[in-house]
Amino acid sequence: MSIEDVPPELLDTEFCTYRSPLSTRYATKEMQYNFSDQKKFSTWRKLWLYLAKAQQELGLDISDEQLAELETNIHDIDFVAAAAEEQLTRHDVMAHVHVLAARCPMAAGIIHLGATSCYVTDNTELILMKDGFNILLPKLASVIHHLSLFADKYKDLPTLGFTHLQPAQLTTVGKRATLWLQDLIMDERAIRRASSELCFRGLKGTTGTQASFLQLFAGDSEKVKKLDRRVAELAGFEKSYPVTGQTYSRKVDVECVATLSSFGSTVHKMCTDIRLLASRKELEEPFEVSQIGSSAMPYKRNPMRSERCCALARHLITLFSSAANTHATQWLERTLDDSANKRLTVAESFLTADAVLLTLLNITKGLIVYPKVIERHILQELPFMCTENIIMAMVKAGGDRQVCHEKIRVLSQQASNQVKQLGQDNDLIARVKDDPYFEPIIDQLDDILDASTFIGRAPEQVVEFLDDEVKPILALYKNSLATKKFADLAI
């Protein structure tokens, strides 16, 4: 069906217009608003107000009435008029200058005074990124909190470790969770650092030299510097980037998107682990009473939340290359081939990270462990793993190591054949018990097979890690965690 086949009355509905799934399906309203036109253009107007206010403080002829007029019209934006102006001017900033000037006739002459377009566009983007990080960080802390409770609860529960996706020495369910936690803590630190290091572009003019502002203040360089600092302060920043071209360096975008893309790799790894464990029926994400796993196979309990996280995380990971390539191709003081790309890359990185966190919160709050399945899997492999312990016990009982080693080798091969060729359970221990050679240690076999003796310091490592690494991070978010703001999110 082409557009010509659609009834005209339907064409103007939202259902006949492409809408990003990040907005319609995944991201939160909070993050959607952060990158909305309303916030973007009202922030432009705030920046024009800050500029005029700072210029007045430094002696330019700007009245209180003009400032009040600008302040009154920060949020009341005529988007239809702005779109019409942009059609005429082919310039988004000037379109909004004209619309605001028409709404604020007294202040019309001082709007955008001395500024270039990047004063509002770049500074707004820095504000949106900073606000975006502030939306993400408490959610990430909540994920870390829930996962730390899980790690502590299961710190003593032995489970098969895997290297090369082959059974290896035992670990514990809680210790495995700390591997996920460690990556998440690295992400928290990286995101917090990226947020704290964000500066304001400030007032730098068309090529970053501040020439227009120097002219406004009759060559008074100190006033230009004070203006830059004051506007940054009004916008909530402690400092501005000391040098820029027409834009702040797109290296800033690379660093910000990189931290979010790196978080995507953490999530993909963790949720892949959960999917693998779900296939072994050892661990499951939450599954609602009325949830349907498959339209054709009613018994299915697919790990759809973890799959969604992996899908979104892959998209998040790919956005890094877009930011890096955009920075790499900014010629001299700037080119405009960053603009369209930035509109997609920066916003989508935050929206995607937000969507991932929303789902990850639900997963980490309700992870389900099946100890009996885990125990059964251990018993299938533990007999092979404890052969060295059996040899040592026999040597202590007076046996010859080489003789014992050969007997264990033969019995292990027979048990392995039972498992691999006949699909039977591992019967190595039964074979050991039936061999008179091992009679001196028969009463020790239960202790030798105790899984808790194969997990090393795993439980202690969990406790130490939670105390030394996790709790100091969570202390930074004690107020947001106390509000339980994310406790009842439904996915």
C-alpha positions as CSV (number, residue, x, y, z in Angstrom):
1,M,0.0,0.0,0.0
2,S,1.4,3.4,-1.0
3,I,0.5,6.8,0.5
4,E,-2.0,7.3,-2.4
5,D,-4.0,4.4,-1.1
6,V,-4.5,5.9,2.4
7,P,-7.8,7.7,3.1
8,P,-7.0,11.5,3.3
9,E,-8.6,11.8,6.8
10,L,-6.0,9.3,8.1
11,L,-2.9,11.0,6.7
12,D,-2.8,13.7,9.4
13,T,-3.0,11.2,12.2
14,E,0.1,10.2,14.2
15,F,-0.4,6.6,12.9
16,C,0.6,7.7,9.4
17,T,3.8,9.3,10.5
18,Y,7.0,7.6,11.5
19,R,7.7,7.8,15.2
20,S,10.9,6.7,16.8
21,P,10.4,3.5,18.9
22,L,12.6,5.2,21.5
23,S,9.8,7.7,22.0
24,T,6.8,5.5,21.5
25,R,7.9,2.3,23.1
26,Y,11.1,2.4,25.2
27,A,12.4,5.6,26.8
28,T,10.9,7.4,29.8
29,K,8.8,10.6,29.5
30,E,11.5,12.3,31.6
31,M,14.2,11.7,29.0
32,Q,11.9,12.3,26.1
33,Y,11.1,15.7,27.6
34,N,14.8,16.4,28.0
35,F,15.3,16.2,24.3
36,S,11.9,17.7,23.3
37,D,11.4,20.8,21.2
38,Q,9.7,22.4,24.1
39,K,12.8,22.1,26.4
40,K,15.2,22.9,23.5
41,F,13.6,26.1,22.5
42,S,12.7,27.3,25.9
43,T,16.3,26.8,26.8
44,W,17.3,28.9,23.9
45,R,15.1,31.6,25.3
46,K,16.6,31.2,28.8
47,L,20.0,31.7,27.2
48,W,18.9,34.9,25.5
49,L,17.6,36.1,28.8
50,Y,20.9,35.2,30.6
51,L,22.9,37.0,27.9
52,A,20.8,40.1,28.2
53,K,20.8,40.0,32.0
54,A,24.6,39.7,32.1
55,Q,25.1,42.4,29.5
56,Q,22.9,44.7,31.6
57,E,25.0,44.0,34.8
58,L,28.1,44.9,32.8
59,G,26.8,48.2,31.7
60,L,24.9,47.8,28.4
61,D,21.7,49.8,27.9
62,I,19.2,47.0,28.7
63,S,16.2,47.8,30.8
64,D,14.5,45.7,33.5
65,E,11.3,45.9,31.5
66,Q,13.0,44.2,28.5
67,L,14.4,41.5,30.8
68,A,10.9,41.0,32.3
69,E,9.4,40.7,28.9
70,L,11.9,38.0,27.9
71,E,11.4,36.1,31.1
72,T,7.6,36.1,30.7
73,N,7.9,34.4,27.3
74,I,10.4,31.7,28.0
75,H,7.9,28.8,27.7
76,D,5.1,30.2,25.5
77,I,6.5,29.2,22.1
78,D,4.5,29.5,18.9
79,F,5.9,26.4,17.1
80,V,3.7,26.9,14.0
81,A,5.0,30.5,13.5
82,A,8.6,29.3,14.1
83,A,8.2,26.5,11.5
84,A,6.8,29.0,9.0
85,E,9.7,31.4,9.7
86,E,12.2,28.6,9.2
87,Q,10.6,27.8,5.8
88,L,11.3,31.4,4.8
89,T,14.8,31.9,6.3
90,R,16.1,28.3,6.2
91,H,17.7,29.1,9.5
92,D,16.3,27.7,12.7
93,V,17.9,30.1,15.2
94,M,16.9,33.2,13.3
95,A,13.4,31.8,12.9
96,H,13.0,31.7,16.7
97,V,14.7,35.1,17.1
98,H,12.0,36.5,14.8
99,V,9.1,34.8,16.6
100,L,10.4,35.8,20.0
101,A,11.0,39.4,18.8
102,A,7.4,39.6,17.6
103,R,6.2,38.4,21.1
104,C,8.6,40.7,22.9
105,P,8.6,44.0,21.0
106,M,10.3,46.0,23.8
107,A,13.2,43.5,24.0
108,A,13.4,42.8,20.2
109,G,16.5,44.9,19.7
110,I,18.6,43.2,22.4
111,I,17.7,39.5,21.7
112,H,20.8,37.5,20.6
113,L,23.0,40.7,20.9
114,G,26.5,39.9,19.8
115,A,25.9,36.2,19.7
116,T,26.3,33.6,17.0
117,S,23.8,30.7,16.5
118,C,26.1,28.3,18.4
119,Y,25.6,30.4,21.5
120,V,22.1,29.0,21.8
121,T,22.5,25.7,20.0
122,D,25.8,24.5,21.5
123,N,25.1,25.7,25.0
124,T,21.7,24.2,24.9
125,E,23.1,20.8,23.9
126,L,25.6,20.9,26.8
127,I,22.7,21.7,29.2
128,L,20.6,18.8,27.8
129,M,23.5,16.4,28.1
130,K,24.2,17.4,31.6
131,D,20.5,17.1,32.5
132,G,20.5,13.8,30.7
133,F,23.3,12.4,32.8
134,N,21.5,13.5,35.9
135,I,18.5,11.5,34.8
136,L,20.5,8.4,34.1
137,L,22.8,8.3,37.2
138,P,20.1,7.7,39.9
139,K,18.6,4.9,37.7
140,L,22.0,3.3,37.3
141,A,22.6,3.5,41.1
142,S,19.2,1.8,41.6
143,V,20.3,-1.1,39.3
144,I,23.6,-1.4,41.2
145,H,21.6,-1.4,44.5
146,H,19.3,-4.2,43.4
147,L,22.1,-6.3,41.9
148,S,24.2,-5.8,45.1
149,L,21.3,-7.2,47.2
150,F,21.2,-10.2,44.8
151,A,24.9,-10.7,45.0
152,D,24.8,-10.7,48.8
153,K,21.8,-13.1,49.0
154,Y,23.5,-15.7,46.8
155,K,27.1,-15.2,47.8
156,D,27.4,-18.7,49.2
157,L,25.4,-20.6,46.6
158,P,27.9,-22.7,44.5
159,T,27.4,-22.9,40.8
160,L,29.5,-24.1,37.8
161,G,31.9,-21.6,36.5
162,F,32.4,-21.4,32.8
163,T,35.5,-20.6,30.7
164,H,35.3,-20.9,26.9
165,L,31.6,-21.7,27.7
166,Q,32.8,-25.0,29.0
167,P,32.3,-26.1,32.7
168,A,35.1,-24.9,34.8
169,Q,35.9,-24.6,38.5
170,L,33.0,-23.7,40.8
171,T,32.1,-20.1,41.7
172,T,29.0,-18.8,43.4
173,V,25.9,-17.2,42.0
174,G,26.6,-14.0,44.0
175,K,30.3,-13.9,42.9
176,R,29.2,-14.0,39.3
177,A,26.9,-11.1,39.9
178,T,29.8,-9.1,41.2
179,L,31.4,-9.4,37.8
180,W,28.4,-7.6,36.4
181,L,28.4,-5.1,39.3
182,Q,32.1,-4.2,38.7
183,D,31.4,-3.2,35.1
184,L,28.3,-1.2,36.2
185,I,30.4,0.6,38.8
186,M,33.0,1.5,36.1
187,D,30.1,2.9,34.0
188,E,28.8,4.9,37.0
189,R,32.2,6.5,37.5
190,A,32.7,7.2,33.8
191,I,29.2,8.8,33.4
192,R,29.6,10.8,36.6
193,R,33.0,12.0,35.5
194,A,31.7,12.9,32.0
195,S,28.9,14.9,33.6
196,S,31.1,16.7,36.1
197,E,33.6,17.6,33.4
198,L,31.0,19.1,31.0
199,C,31.7,22.8,30.6
200,F,29.7,25.7,29.0
201,R,30.6,26.8,25.5
202,G,29.9,30.3,26.7
203,L,30.2,33.4,24.6
204,K,32.9,32.9,22.0
205,G,31.5,34.5,18.8
206,T,31.6,33.3,15.3
207,T,35.1,31.7,15.2
208,G,35.7,31.6,18.9
209,T,37.6,34.9,19.2
210,Q,34.9,36.9,21.0
211,A,35.4,39.7,18.6
212,S,31.8,40.8,18.6
213,F,31.6,41.0,22.3
214,L,34.9,42.9,22.5
215,Q,33.3,45.4,20.1
216,L,30.1,45.6,22.3
217,F,32.2,46.5,25.3
218,A,34.5,49.0,23.4
219,G,37.6,46.8,23.6
220,D,37.2,46.1,27.3
221,S,38.6,42.5,27.5
222,E,37.9,42.1,31.2
223,K,34.2,42.8,30.7
224,V,34.1,40.2,27.9
225,K,35.7,37.6,30.3
226,K,33.3,38.6,33.0
227,L,30.4,38.2,30.6
228,D,31.5,34.7,29.7
229,R,31.8,33.7,33.3
230,R,28.5,35.3,34.4
231,V,26.4,33.7,31.6
232,A,27.9,30.3,32.4
233,E,27.0,30.8,36.1
234,L,23.4,31.8,35.3
235,A,23.2,28.6,33.2
236,G,24.4,26.5,36.1
237,F,28.0,25.8,35.0
238,E,31.1,26.5,37.0
239,K,33.3,27.1,34.0
240,S,33.4,27.5,30.2
241,Y,35.7,25.8,27.7
242,P,38.7,28.1,27.5
243,V,38.9,27.9,23.7
244,T,36.4,27.0,21.0
245,G,36.0,27.4,17.3
246,Q,32.5,28.4,16.2
247,T,31.4,25.3,18.2
248,Y,32.7,23.6,21.3
249,S,34.9,20.7,20.2
250,R,32.9,17.7,19.1
251,K,35.4,15.7,21.1
252,V,33.1,16.5,24.0
253,D,30.3,14.6,22.2
254,V,32.7,11.7,21.6
255,E,33.5,11.5,25.3
256,C,29.9,11.7,26.4
257,V,28.6,9.2,23.8
258,A,31.6,6.9,24.5
259,T,30.6,6.6,28.2
260,L,27.1,5.6,27.2
261,S,28.3,3.2,24.5
262,S,30.6,1.6,27.0
263,F,27.6,1.2,29.3
264,G,25.9,-0.6,26.4
265,S,28.7,-3.1,26.3
266,T,28.3,-3.8,30.0
267,V,24.6,-4.4,29.6
268,H,25.0,-6.6,26.5
269,K,27.5,-8.8,28.4
270,M,25.4,-9.1,31.5
271,C,22.1,-9.7,29.7
272,T,23.7,-12.3,27.5
273,D,24.9,-14.1,30.6
274,I,21.4,-14.1,31.9
275,R,20.1,-15.4,28.6
276,L,22.6,-18.2,28.7
277,L,21.8,-19.1,32.3
278,A,18.1,-19.0,31.4
279,S,18.6,-21.6,28.7
280,R,20.1,-23.8,31.4
281,K,17.1,-23.1,33.6
282,E,19.4,-21.9,36.4
283,L,18.4,-18.3,36.4
284,E,15.4,-16.3,35.0
285,E,14.4,-12.7,34.7
286,P,10.9,-11.8,36.0
287,F,8.0,-13.4,34.2
288,E,4.5,-12.0,34.7
289,V,1.6,-14.3,35.5
290,S,-0.2,-13.4,32.3
291,Q,2.9,-13.0,30.2
292,I,3.1,-15.0,26.9
293,G,6.4,-16.4,25.9
294,S,5.5,-17.5,22.4
295,S,2.4,-17.4,20.1
296,A,3.0,-20.9,19.0
297,M,4.7,-22.6,22.0
298,P,2.7,-21.8,25.2
299,Y,5.3,-23.3,27.5
300,K,8.0,-20.9,26.5
301,R,9.5,-18.5,29.1
302,N,11.7,-16.4,26.8
303,P,14.1,-13.9,28.4
304,M,12.5,-11.0,26.5
305,R,13.7,-8.2,28.8
306,S,17.3,-9.3,28.5
307,E,16.9,-9.7,24.8
308,R,15.5,-6.2,24.6
309,C,18.4,-4.9,26.6
310,C,20.9,-6.6,24.2
311,A,19.1,-5.2,21.2
312,L,19.1,-1.7,22.5
313,A,22.7,-2.0,23.8
314,R,23.9,-3.0,20.4
315,H,22.4,0.2,19.0
316,L,24.0,2.2,21.8
317,I,27.4,0.7,21.1
318,T,27.2,1.6,17.4
319,L,26.5,5.3,18.1
320,F,30.0,5.8,19.3
321,S,31.4,5.5,15.8
322,S,29.0,8.2,14.6
323,A,30.2,10.7,17.2
324,A,33.8,9.8,16.6
325,N,33.5,10.2,12.8
326,T,31.7,13.5,13.2
327,H,34.5,14.9,15.4
328,A,37.1,13.6,13.0
329,T,35.6,15.5,10.0
330,Q,35.2,19.0,11.6
331,W,37.3,21.2,9.4
332,L,39.2,24.1,11.0
333,E,36.8,26.3,13.1
334,R,33.7,24.2,12.1
335,T,31.6,22.7,9.3
336,L,27.9,22.1,9.4
337,D,28.0,18.4,8.5
338,D,27.9,17.8,12.3
339,S,24.4,19.2,12.8
340,A,22.1,16.6,11.4
341,N,24.2,13.8,12.7
342,K,24.3,15.3,16.2
343,R,20.6,15.6,16.3
344,L,20.4,11.9,16.0
345,T,23.4,10.6,17.7
346,V,23.5,12.6,21.0
347,A,19.7,12.4,21.7
348,E,19.5,8.7,20.8
349,S,22.4,7.8,23.0
350,F,20.7,9.2,26.0
351,L,17.3,7.9,25.1
352,T,18.7,4.4,24.4
353,A,20.6,4.3,27.7
354,D,17.5,5.5,29.5
355,A,15.4,2.7,27.9
356,V,18.0,0.1,28.7
357,L,18.1,1.2,32.4
358,L,14.4,1.1,32.6
359,T,14.3,-2.5,31.6
360,L,17.4,-3.4,33.5
361,L,15.8,-2.1,36.7
362,N,13.0,-4.5,36.2
363,I,15.3,-7.4,35.6
364,T,17.6,-6.8,38.6
365,K,14.7,-6.4,40.9
366,G,13.2,-9.8,40.1
367,L,15.9,-12.2,39.2
368,I,14.9,-15.8,40.0
369,V,17.4,-18.5,40.9
370,Y,16.7,-22.2,40.8
371,P,19.2,-23.9,43.3
372,K,18.1,-27.4,42.6
373,V,18.8,-27.1,38.9
374,I,22.2,-25.5,39.7
375,E,22.9,-28.4,42.1
376,R,22.0,-31.0,39.5
377,H,24.4,-29.4,37.0
378,I,27.2,-29.3,39.5
379,L,26.7,-33.0,40.3
380,Q,27.1,-33.7,36.6
381,E,30.6,-32.1,36.5
382,L,31.9,-32.2,40.1
383,P,33.0,-35.9,40.0
384,F,35.5,-35.0,37.3
385,M,36.6,-31.9,39.2
386,C,37.2,-33.7,42.4
387,T,39.5,-36.4,41.0
388,E,42.6,-34.6,42.2
389,N,41.1,-34.4,45.7
390,I,40.4,-38.2,45.6
391,I,44.0,-38.9,44.5
392,M,45.3,-36.7,47.4
393,A,43.0,-38.5,49.9
394,M,44.3,-41.9,48.7
395,V,47.9,-40.9,49.0
396,K,47.3,-39.7,52.6
397,A,45.7,-43.1,53.2
398,G,48.9,-44.8,52.0
399,G,48.2,-45.3,48.3
400,D,50.6,-44.9,45.4
401,R,49.8,-41.7,43.4
402,Q,50.6,-43.1,40.0
403,V,48.5,-46.2,40.6
404,C,45.6,-44.1,41.8
405,H,46.0,-41.7,38.9
406,E,45.7,-44.5,36.4
407,K,42.6,-46.0,38.1
408,I,40.9,-42.6,38.2
409,R,41.8,-42.0,34.5
410,V,40.2,-45.3,33.5
411,L,37.1,-44.8,35.6
412,S,36.8,-41.2,34.3
413,Q,36.9,-42.3,30.7
414,Q,34.2,-44.9,31.4
415,A,32.0,-42.3,33.2
416,S,32.6,-39.8,30.4
417,N,31.4,-42.5,27.9
418,Q,28.2,-42.9,29.9
419,V,27.5,-39.2,29.7
420,K,28.5,-38.5,26.1
421,Q,27.7,-41.7,24.3
422,L,24.7,-43.0,26.2
423,G,23.2,-39.7,27.6
424,Q,23.4,-41.0,31.2
425,D,24.3,-39.2,34.4
426,N,27.9,-39.0,35.5
427,D,28.5,-42.1,37.5
428,L,32.1,-41.7,38.3
429,I,31.6,-41.6,42.1
430,A,29.5,-44.8,41.9
431,R,32.4,-46.5,40.0
432,V,34.9,-45.3,42.6
433,K,32.7,-46.7,45.4
434,D,32.4,-50.0,43.6
435,D,36.2,-50.3,43.2
436,P,37.8,-52.0,46.3
437,Y,41.0,-50.0,45.7
438,F,39.3,-46.9,47.0
439,E,37.9,-48.5,50.2
440,P,40.2,-46.6,52.5
441,I,38.5,-43.3,51.6
442,I,34.9,-44.3,50.9
443,D,33.7,-42.6,54.1
444,Q,35.4,-39.3,52.9
445,L,33.7,-39.1,49.6
446,D,30.8,-37.0,50.8
447,D,33.1,-34.4,52.2
448,I,35.3,-34.5,49.0
449,L,32.1,-33.9,47.0
450,D,30.9,-31.0,49.1
451,A,30.5,-28.2,46.5
452,S,31.1,-25.5,49.1
453,T,34.7,-26.7,49.4
454,F,35.3,-25.8,45.7
455,I,34.3,-22.1,45.8
456,G,37.5,-20.8,47.3
457,R,37.1,-17.2,48.8
458,A,34.1,-16.4,46.6
459,P,31.7,-15.6,49.5
460,E,34.4,-13.4,51.2
461,Q,35.2,-11.7,47.9
462,V,31.5,-10.8,47.5
463,V,31.3,-9.2,51.0
464,E,34.6,-7.4,50.5
465,F,33.6,-6.1,47.1
466,L,30.2,-4.8,48.3
467,D,31.8,-3.1,51.3
468,D,34.8,-1.6,49.6
469,E,33.4,-0.8,46.1
470,V,29.6,-0.8,46.0
471,K,28.6,0.9,49.2
472,P,30.7,4.0,48.7
473,I,29.0,4.5,45.3
474,L,25.5,3.9,46.6
475,A,26.2,6.4,49.4
476,L,26.3,9.1,46.7
477,Y,22.7,8.3,45.8
478,K,21.2,7.7,49.3
479,N,18.6,10.3,48.8
480,S,17.3,9.1,45.4
481,L,17.4,5.5,46.6
482,A,15.5,6.4,49.7
483,T,12.6,7.8,47.7
484,K,12.1,4.5,45.9
485,K,11.4,6.5,42.8
486,F,12.1,3.5,40.6
487,A,10.6,0.8,42.8
488,D,7.4,0.1,40.9
489,L,8.4,0.5,37.3
490,A,6.3,-1.7,35.1
491,I,7.9,-3.1,31.9
